[in-house]
Amino acid sequence: MSKPFRFGVQSFNAENAEDWVNQAQQAEALGYSAFHLADHILGAGPALEKANHPVQNLAAIPAMAYAAAVTSKINIGCRVFCIDYHNPVVLIKSAMTIDKLSNGRLEFGLGAGWITEEYAAIGLTKDEPGVRIDRLADVIEGVKAFRGDGVISLSNNTINWHDFEGDPKPVGPAPIMIGGGSPRILRLAGREADIVSLNFNNRSGMIGPDGVQLSSEAETQKKVGWIKEGAGDRFDDLEIEIGAYFTFVMDDPAPVLGQFAQMFGLSEEEMSRHPHALFGSVDAICDELQRRRELHGISYVTVGRDNMESFAPVVERLNGQ
């Protein structure tokens, strides 16, 4: 049985405090179920240009706390924290504090990191994918130990904790979201996550045609297969989320669709069915989302802040259906 639709908004920037408050409150008022940031550090400059990634001018943890403080119903999250940028116990305690102070509205997104130029620019070693994914698995073990009962005794390759209890405990479900696009991380997500966030296979370490081409409809079917391999009997309990990064709500999307297809080296048919893209009228997008839920099991869709208002009629029609 298909899970009901729900929808999120992701924002990277705010002009000031008033703008951030307005974004969070508008997302809540329009019926979105979650308001997310990402977890990137770099301001404008050559490193970010090489990565082909937008600037994020807000640090995730304080911005999440601020958004939680000015809303009352919408979940607050990060798609997703790069675990290499944070001390694990400080990150987990900070996240659990946001859950406590928001009365249980945290979605706790975690990932292994991917932007090569960001690592280099801030002086961090970017280990091979397998090492980073193993470290992510260690941190997830830490999250579950911190949230569990009793004194922690945990030692793995990343964490060595003992003689203390995790505090605060989550008030709500505080679902763990794991994001990624490679076989190993999606098997890990299937095994450990509550929400699996499908992303590009970011093996190139930057945004470009390679990642987009490796996230086509056919490739996404492979990704769902990797999730199933990791999940086994728990697959039906998982929620599958995706970022609709290229969203255009319009009656005649043909010109824009053609531009994006050419940009990423795909046919227009492939681009129109690309799981990270939505082109067309409200009716057409609703039909396409229902088709994708049937095909891939994707029921949770996140759009960018710039699309929050234009996409709201889709949210109104499909939310909870």
C-alpha positions as CSV (number, residue, x, y, z in Angstrom):
1,M,0.0,0.0,0.0
2,S,1.3,3.4,-1.0
3,K,2.3,5.9,1.7
4,P,0.4,9.2,1.7
5,F,2.0,12.1,0.0
6,R,3.7,14.8,2.0
7,F,5.9,17.7,0.9
8,G,8.8,19.7,2.1
9,V,10.6,23.0,1.4
10,Q,14.3,23.5,1.4
11,S,16.0,26.9,1.7
12,F,19.6,27.8,1.7
13,N,19.5,31.6,2.3
14,A,17.8,34.4,4.1
15,E,18.3,38.1,3.7
16,N,17.7,38.7,7.4
17,A,15.9,37.4,10.4
18,E,12.5,38.7,9.2
19,D,13.0,36.9,5.8
20,W,13.8,33.6,7.6
21,V,10.8,33.9,9.8
22,N,8.6,34.6,6.8
23,Q,9.9,31.6,4.9
24,A,9.3,29.2,7.7
25,Q,5.9,30.5,8.5
26,Q,4.8,30.6,4.9
27,A,5.8,27.0,4.4
28,E,3.8,26.1,7.4
29,A,0.8,28.1,6.3
30,L,0.8,26.6,2.8
31,G,0.6,23.1,4.2
32,Y,4.1,21.8,3.7
33,S,5.0,19.2,6.3
34,A,8.7,20.0,6.6
35,F,11.1,23.0,6.3
36,H,14.7,22.0,5.6
37,L,18.1,23.5,5.2
38,A,21.2,21.8,3.7
39,D,24.6,21.7,5.5
40,H,27.1,23.6,3.4
41,I,29.7,26.1,4.6
42,L,31.3,27.9,1.6
43,G,30.5,31.5,0.7
44,A,31.0,32.8,-2.8
45,G,34.4,32.2,-4.4
46,P,36.4,29.9,-6.7
47,A,35.8,26.8,-4.7
48,L,32.0,27.1,-4.9
49,E,32.2,27.9,-8.6
50,K,34.1,24.7,-9.2
51,A,31.5,22.8,-7.3
52,N,28.7,24.4,-9.3
53,H,26.7,24.6,-6.0
54,P,24.6,27.5,-4.7
55,V,25.7,29.6,-1.7
56,Q,24.2,28.7,1.7
57,N,24.5,31.8,3.9
58,L,23.0,30.1,7.1
59,A,24.5,27.6,9.4
60,A,22.1,24.7,9.7
61,I,21.8,24.2,13.4
62,P,21.0,27.7,14.6
63,A,18.8,28.3,11.5
64,M,16.8,25.2,12.3
65,A,16.4,26.3,15.9
66,Y,15.2,29.7,14.8
67,A,12.7,28.2,12.4
68,A,11.4,25.9,15.0
69,A,10.9,28.8,17.4
70,V,8.7,30.8,15.1
71,T,6.5,27.9,13.9
72,S,4.2,25.4,15.7
73,K,3.4,22.5,13.4
74,I,5.9,22.1,10.6
75,N,8.8,19.6,11.0
76,I,12.3,21.1,10.9
77,G,15.2,19.3,9.3
78,C,18.4,19.3,7.3
79,R,18.7,17.5,4.0
80,V,21.3,16.4,5.2
81,F,24.0,17.1,7.8
82,C,27.5,16.2,6.5
83,I,28.8,14.1,9.4
84,D,32.4,15.1,8.6
85,Y,31.7,18.7,9.4
86,H,30.6,18.0,13.0
87,N,31.8,16.4,16.2
88,P,29.2,13.5,16.4
89,V,28.1,13.9,20.0
90,V,27.8,17.7,19.7
91,L,25.7,17.3,16.5
92,I,23.5,14.7,18.0
93,K,22.9,16.6,21.3
94,S,22.2,19.8,19.2
95,A,19.6,17.9,17.1
96,M,17.9,16.4,20.1
97,T,17.8,19.8,21.7
98,I,16.0,21.2,18.6
99,D,13.6,18.2,18.9
100,K,12.9,18.9,22.6
101,L,12.4,22.7,22.2
102,S,10.2,22.2,19.1
103,N,8.0,19.7,20.9
104,G,9.1,16.8,18.7
105,R,9.3,18.3,15.2
106,L,12.8,17.2,14.2
107,E,13.7,15.3,11.1
108,F,17.3,14.3,11.5
109,G,19.0,14.1,8.1
110,L,22.5,12.6,7.9
111,G,24.9,12.0,5.0
112,A,28.5,11.1,4.2
113,G,29.5,14.4,2.4
114,W,30.3,14.8,-1.2
115,I,31.5,18.3,-2.4
116,T,35.2,17.8,-3.1
117,E,36.0,21.5,-3.3
118,E,34.2,22.3,0.0
119,Y,36.4,19.7,1.9
120,A,39.5,21.2,0.3
121,A,38.6,24.8,0.9
122,I,38.0,24.3,4.6
123,G,41.0,22.0,5.1
124,L,39.3,18.7,5.6
125,T,40.5,15.4,4.1
126,K,37.8,13.9,1.9
127,D,38.3,10.2,2.4
128,E,37.3,7.6,-0.2
129,P,33.5,6.9,-0.3
130,G,33.7,3.6,1.5
131,V,35.5,5.2,4.4
132,R,33.0,8.0,4.6
133,I,30.0,5.7,4.4
134,D,31.5,3.5,7.2
135,R,31.9,6.6,9.3
136,L,28.3,7.6,8.7
137,A,27.2,4.1,9.8
138,D,29.3,4.6,13.0
139,V,27.5,8.0,13.7
140,I,24.1,6.5,13.1
141,E,25.0,3.8,15.7
142,G,25.8,6.8,17.9
143,V,22.5,8.5,17.3
144,K,20.6,5.3,18.3
145,A,22.8,4.8,21.4
146,F,22.4,8.5,22.5
147,R,18.6,8.1,22.2
148,G,18.5,4.8,23.9
149,D,18.0,4.0,27.6
150,G,20.7,3.9,30.2
151,V,24.4,4.7,30.3
152,I,26.1,4.6,26.9
153,S,28.9,2.2,26.2
154,L,29.8,2.4,22.5
155,S,33.1,2.0,20.8
156,N,33.5,1.8,17.0
157,N,36.0,3.3,14.5
158,T,34.6,6.8,14.9
159,I,33.0,6.9,18.4
160,N,34.3,6.0,21.9
161,W,31.7,6.9,24.4
162,H,31.1,5.6,27.9
163,D,29.8,6.6,31.4
164,F,27.1,9.0,30.4
165,E,23.5,9.0,29.3
166,G,22.3,10.7,26.1
167,D,20.3,13.8,27.1
168,P,17.9,15.1,25.9
169,K,15.9,12.2,24.6
170,P,13.7,12.8,21.6
171,V,10.2,14.0,22.3
172,G,8.7,12.9,19.0
173,P,9.7,10.2,16.6
174,A,12.7,12.2,15.4
175,P,13.0,10.1,12.3
176,I,16.5,9.5,10.9
177,M,16.8,10.5,7.2
178,I,19.8,9.2,5.3
179,G,20.5,10.8,2.0
180,G,22.6,9.6,-1.0
181,G,22.7,8.0,-4.4
182,S,25.2,5.2,-4.4
183,P,24.6,1.5,-3.8
184,R,26.4,1.3,-0.5
185,I,24.8,4.3,1.1
186,L,21.3,3.4,-0.1
187,R,21.7,-0.1,1.3
188,L,22.8,1.5,4.6
189,A,19.8,3.8,4.5
190,G,17.5,0.8,3.8
191,R,18.9,-0.9,6.9
192,E,19.0,2.0,9.3
193,A,16.8,5.0,8.2
194,D,13.2,5.9,8.7
195,I,13.3,8.2,5.7
196,V,15.5,7.5,2.7
197,S,16.4,10.7,0.7
198,L,17.2,9.8,-2.9
199,N,19.9,12.1,-4.3
200,F,22.2,12.2,-7.3
201,N,25.1,9.8,-7.3
202,N,27.6,12.5,-6.5
203,R,30.7,10.5,-7.4
204,S,32.1,13.5,-9.3
205,G,32.1,15.6,-6.2
206,M,30.2,18.4,-7.9
207,I,26.8,19.2,-9.5
208,G,26.9,18.4,-13.2
209,P,25.5,16.2,-16.0
210,D,27.1,13.0,-14.6
211,G,25.0,13.1,-11.4
212,V,21.8,14.1,-13.2
213,Q,22.2,11.3,-15.8
214,L,22.8,8.8,-13.0
215,S,19.4,9.7,-11.5
216,S,17.1,9.1,-14.4
217,E,14.0,7.1,-14.1
218,A,15.8,3.8,-14.9
219,E,18.6,4.6,-12.5
220,T,16.2,5.5,-9.8
221,Q,14.6,2.1,-10.1
222,K,18.1,0.6,-9.4
223,K,18.4,2.9,-6.4
224,V,15.1,1.6,-5.0
225,G,16.4,-1.9,-5.5
226,W,19.5,-1.1,-3.4
227,I,17.2,0.3,-0.6
228,K,15.2,-2.9,-0.7
229,E,18.4,-5.0,-0.4
230,G,19.4,-3.1,2.7
231,A,15.9,-3.0,4.2
232,G,14.7,-6.5,3.7
233,D,11.4,-7.0,5.6
234,R,11.3,-3.4,6.9
235,F,11.1,-1.8,3.4
236,D,7.4,-1.2,3.6
237,D,8.0,0.9,6.8
238,L,10.3,3.3,5.0
239,E,9.4,6.7,3.6
240,I,11.2,7.6,0.4
241,E,11.9,11.2,-0.2
242,I,13.4,13.1,-3.1
243,G,14.3,16.7,-4.0
244,A,12.5,18.0,-7.0
245,Y,15.4,20.4,-7.8
246,F,14.1,21.3,-11.3
247,T,10.5,22.3,-10.8
248,F,8.5,24.5,-13.2
249,V,4.8,24.8,-12.6
250,M,3.5,26.2,-16.0
251,D,1.0,25.4,-18.6
252,D,3.5,25.1,-21.5
253,P,6.8,23.7,-20.2
254,A,8.2,22.7,-23.6
255,P,10.8,25.5,-24.0
256,V,12.2,25.0,-20.4
257,L,12.0,21.3,-20.7
258,G,14.1,21.4,-23.9
259,Q,16.7,23.6,-22.3
260,F,17.2,21.3,-19.4
261,A,17.3,18.2,-21.6
262,Q,20.0,19.7,-23.7
263,M,21.9,20.9,-20.6
264,F,22.1,17.5,-19.1
265,G,22.4,15.4,-22.2
266,L,19.0,13.7,-21.9
267,S,16.1,13.4,-24.3
268,E,13.1,15.5,-23.6
269,E,11.1,12.4,-22.7
270,E,13.8,11.4,-20.2
271,M,13.9,14.8,-18.7
272,S,10.1,15.0,-18.3
273,R,10.2,11.8,-16.3
274,H,13.4,12.6,-14.4
275,P,12.6,11.9,-10.7
276,H,14.4,15.2,-9.6
277,A,12.4,17.3,-12.1
278,L,8.8,18.4,-12.5
279,F,7.5,20.3,-15.5
280,G,3.9,21.2,-16.3
281,S,0.6,22.3,-15.0
282,V,-0.7,21.5,-11.6
283,D,-2.8,18.7,-13.1
284,A,0.1,17.3,-15.0
285,I,2.4,17.4,-12.0
286,C,-0.1,15.7,-9.8
287,D,-0.6,12.9,-12.3
288,E,3.2,12.5,-12.7
289,L,3.8,12.4,-8.9
290,Q,1.1,9.7,-8.6
291,R,2.7,7.7,-11.4
292,R,6.2,8.0,-9.7
293,R,4.8,6.9,-6.4
294,E,3.4,3.8,-8.0
295,L,6.6,3.1,-9.9
296,H,9.3,4.1,-7.3
297,G,7.4,4.4,-4.0
298,I,8.4,8.1,-3.6
299,S,5.7,9.7,-1.5
300,Y,7.7,12.6,0.1
301,V,8.8,15.4,-2.3
302,T,10.8,18.5,-1.4
303,V,10.9,21.6,-3.5
304,G,13.1,24.7,-3.3
305,R,12.1,27.9,-1.5
306,D,11.7,29.6,-4.9
307,N,9.0,27.1,-5.9
308,M,7.2,27.2,-2.6
309,E,4.3,29.3,-3.7
310,S,3.9,28.0,-7.3
311,F,3.9,24.4,-6.1
312,A,1.4,25.1,-3.2
313,P,-1.6,24.0,-5.3
314,V,0.0,20.6,-5.7
315,V,0.5,20.4,-2.0
316,E,-3.1,21.4,-1.4
317,R,-4.4,18.7,-3.7
318,L,-2.2,15.7,-2.8
319,N,-1.1,16.3,0.8
320,G,-2.1,13.2,2.8
321,Q,-3.6,11.5,-0.2
